[in-house]
Amino acid sequence: MKRTTPMISYFLAGIVLPGIGSTAFAQELNPPAGFRAIFNGKDLTGWYGLNPHSAAPLKGEKKEANLKQQRADFPKHWRIENGDLVNDGTGPYATTEAEFGDIELRLEYKTVPKADSGVYLRGTPQVQIWDWNQKFDPKNPTRRPHLGSGGLFNNTPDAPGRDPLVLADKPFGEWNQFRIRQIGARTWVWLNEKLVVDGAVMENYWDRSKPLPAKGPIMLQTHGGEIRWRNLFVHEIGTEEAKTILGAAEVEARAKLSKAITLHASFDKGLDADYARGDKTCYVQQGKTLVPAEPNDEVKVVADAGRFGGALHFPKKGTYRPSYKDRGVLNYNAKCWSASVSAWLRLNPDQDLEPGYCDPIQIIGDDNKKGYIFLEWSKDETPRYFRYAIRPLFHIWNPNNMQWADIPNDKKPMVQVARAPFSREKWTHVMFTLENINDKSKPPSGKLYLNGKLKGAIEKWDMTFDWDPAKVLLVLGANYVGYMDDLAVFDRPLTDVEVDRIYGLKKGIRELYP
């Protein structure tokens, strides 16, 4: 659970508390090869009690007395039962006497409804454990227990890794298995063999301006209900092994992204894509016909003007809209459709855009009332809002047949950013995702990212479309005035960590494929 107090120096010289005998037979410990047990299943040897948050406001003798009292209180709230380490839901956290740096930690836990717990790494909160049956509270939007356990909950809201990639918790009454790997600040978490955090940086909660401490204790948080722990095993990762793991992780991460690319247009030499699973040709609509697009006065290819080489320049509001055919690129279908679209933009919206809506990127079909996806700047406000919208069948999002501008913002299927970081001097990275569109068995959603950071999600909408797949297009520059570079499409919704990785590429998408 998130706290608000700063980090403290919390180690206190003192007597290690005597262990408490098991109340029943402990199971035989069987660490994996290369691991050792940090809980012996018999007593509290190697552990002491500490809640660093409660001691943080104190100083001097008061702090020392508090820390001493926490050690004394530890065995009052923690016991050994059938070889399990059991907490009653209150008291100081179970804290290892030993400090750890780069590690792989494996453990099992079992908790109860309404409990809230977690695993502190290097004395820092935390790999979160939720009662995932809790309902999402819109009044507290950054607290998302319904997404499941395993996320780095004390990272900045919407930072990579803060929420788990998938819901992997088992029902109450069953044991959950954590596999946690941490090298430097990079952290991987598997819950019940499902990857829920993929190499995200764990922030230093105690002082976010500083890196994560090099070493610290492992702590088992307790809050709100009984929790049981068993099979706590740790493997300490040496320097060479860390280099090997990080190198392999980098190769694997790039391979996953490379495999997902369906289109990349660098705009270094023209409008056509550099790579596409389908048609590389850039088209423009002439009546009912698509013809190959060519640079002109409304859409220019400018050498060395891009974020990575050349760029598209839309010097004025026009009607010439470069487009790419869907087949092999977006892969729209009527059963379950997911994708991601990435691009870099450079403009000052309030100075460069002309009156009216501006959509730098659209995905359209044969009829906008059958579905319509777009990035847009609003037409009248100053500063102009930047938005990502997924409009499904017309009657779903607009049952009262109102103008888009007249619908209250909280009733629109969109993400709105009031002061997006666009400028003439710097490029801004934009990524949007689509997940489970048209799927009746899974929750659909869409997310908007700016400069690698999640800005919001479109959720809890029926996202049913009825496009003719042969008519779906990815369209650029609808009333847009500004620069665009390094357009890419992926065949799945990228994760927060992957979006941040795309944002950080030094040479753009071309780094990800031969």
Secondary structure, DSSP 8 states (H G I E B T S, - for coil): ----S-----------------SS--------TT-EESS-SSS-TTEEEE-HHHHTT--HHHHHHHHHHHHHHHHHHEEEETTEEEE-S-SSEEEESS-BSSEEEEEEEEE-TT--EEEEETTEEEEEE--TTS---TTSTT--GGG-S-SBTTS-TTSTTSS-SS-----TTS-EEEEEEEETTEEEEEETTEEEEEEEE---TT-TTS---S-B--EEE--SS-EEEEEEEEEE--HHHHHHHHHHHHHHHHHHHHHHEEEEE--SS-SS-SEESS----EEEETTEEEE----SSSEEEEEEETTEEEEEE-S--S---EEE-TTTT---SS-EEEEEEEEEE--HHHH--SS-BEEEEEE-S-GGG-EEEEEE-SS-SS--EEEEEE-SHHHH-TT---GGGS-GGGSSEEEESS----SSS-EEEEEEEEEET-SSS--EEEEEETTEEEEEE-SS-------GGG-EEEEEES--EEEEEEEEESS---HHHHHHHHH-SS-GGGG--
